[in-house]
Amino acid sequence: MSNTTIHLPPQIFKTWINSQEEDEQDLIVYRPEGFPFPPARFREKLNFKENGEFILTVPGADDVPKGIQGTWESSVKDKILVQFPNSEIEGFILQIVLIEEEILKVRRFPIEP
């Protein structure tokens, strides 16, 4: 799979944690690792690597966080295709609505067959 980092803002390459308190309708809000979140049982994490690797952290069967290895690619500045070739997890498309050093707002869409 080929990926293009030139179209993505450099701020994306870090671990982002869901700030569910700030989610609005179809917008999912993430803050960088280290942000002072209020207590929560679990928070989804996204980690974008410049080499095209992607890690999605979700709750496991016993509520222990589970990192799922995937890949990302982008040919336009605001859309990212995320896939999990070695997992049963469905891939998705993230549309970047806002990205700054301290906040990432996205919309998530299923991949059309």
Wavefront OBJ file of the C-alpha trace (Angstrom):
o trace
v 0.000 0.000 0.000
v 1.391 3.378 -0.880
v 0.912 6.374 1.304
v 1.500 10.051 0.888
v 2.460 12.107 3.893
v 2.842 15.331 1.956
v -0.904 15.980 2.051
v -1.354 15.621 5.791
v -0.529 18.341 8.306
v 2.538 17.485 10.406
v 0.524 17.841 13.643
v -1.319 14.572 12.828
v 1.730 12.413 13.574
v 1.206 11.690 17.262
v -1.185 9.796 19.508
v -4.659 11.325 19.650
v -7.123 10.425 22.414
v -10.899 10.771 22.084
v -12.300 13.653 24.097
v -15.854 12.288 24.116
v -16.992 15.202 26.283
v -16.352 17.462 23.284
v -17.839 15.236 20.551
v -20.623 17.044 18.680
v -23.203 15.220 16.555
v -21.109 13.627 13.779
v -17.805 15.251 14.817
v -15.352 13.175 16.845
v -12.902 15.244 18.890
v -9.418 14.072 19.870
v -6.764 15.675 22.047
v -3.047 14.799 22.152
v -1.635 12.311 24.617
v -0.890 14.124 27.882
v -4.037 16.293 27.735
v -5.656 16.620 31.213
v -8.825 14.612 30.587
v -11.453 14.063 33.270
v -11.687 10.443 34.448
v -13.292 8.024 31.981
v -13.545 4.250 31.751
v -11.922 4.102 28.333
v -10.853 6.489 25.574
v -10.210 5.416 21.987
v -6.750 6.322 20.676
v -5.497 6.982 17.140
v -1.786 6.925 16.360
v -0.550 8.026 12.937
v 3.029 7.162 11.983
v 4.785 8.965 9.143
v 5.686 5.621 7.509
v 2.015 4.755 6.895
v 1.454 2.672 10.020
v -1.649 3.306 12.084
v -2.613 2.004 15.520
v -6.196 2.079 16.768
v -6.556 1.417 20.498
v -9.960 0.071 21.534
v -11.261 -1.720 24.636
v -10.540 -5.439 24.606
v -12.881 -8.196 25.771
v -11.749 -7.704 29.380
v -11.676 -3.872 29.125
v -7.903 -3.927 28.763
v -6.874 -1.557 25.934
v -6.019 -3.409 22.728
v -3.886 -1.866 19.973
v -4.897 -2.876 16.451
v -2.244 -2.461 13.744
v -3.344 -0.932 10.485
v -2.240 1.360 7.709
v -3.268 4.770 6.477
v -2.993 6.510 3.145
v -4.060 9.882 1.843
v -4.040 11.504 -1.561
v -5.828 14.674 -0.466
v -5.162 16.924 2.517
v -8.356 16.272 4.463
v -9.231 12.586 3.892
v -7.428 9.564 5.286
v -8.145 5.958 4.364
v -7.485 3.644 7.325
v -7.389 -0.126 6.808
v -6.666 -3.147 8.990
v -5.461 -5.865 6.599
v -4.630 -8.434 9.317
v -7.714 -7.892 11.459
v -11.458 -8.385 11.385
v -11.880 -4.679 12.147
v -13.514 -2.740 9.308
v -11.505 0.092 7.807
v -12.865 3.615 7.598
v -12.309 7.054 6.117
v -11.487 9.997 8.353
v -12.294 13.463 7.100
v -10.252 16.100 8.923
v -12.476 19.024 9.853
v -9.965 20.816 12.103
v -6.410 20.106 13.158
v -4.212 22.180 15.421
v -1.470 21.219 17.882
v -3.983 20.592 20.691
v -7.129 19.425 18.873
v -8.223 17.130 16.049
v -11.835 17.071 14.829
v -12.855 14.415 12.307
v -15.849 12.777 10.728
v -15.668 8.986 10.318
v -17.223 7.232 7.332
v -17.400 3.570 6.341
v -15.488 2.497 3.244
v -17.967 2.080 0.399
v -17.805 -1.393 -1.196
l 1 2 3 4 5 6 7 8 9 10 11 12 13 14 15 16 17 18 19 20 21 22 23 24 25 26 27 28 29 30 31 32 33 34 35 36 37 38 39 40 41 42 43 44 45 46 47 48 49 50 51 52 53 54 55 56 57 58 59 60 61 62 63 64 65 66 67 68 69 70 71 72 73 74 75 76 77 78 79 80 81 82 83 84 85 86 87 88 89 90 91 92 93 94 95 96 97 98 99 100 101 102 103 104 105 106 107 108 109 110 111 112 113
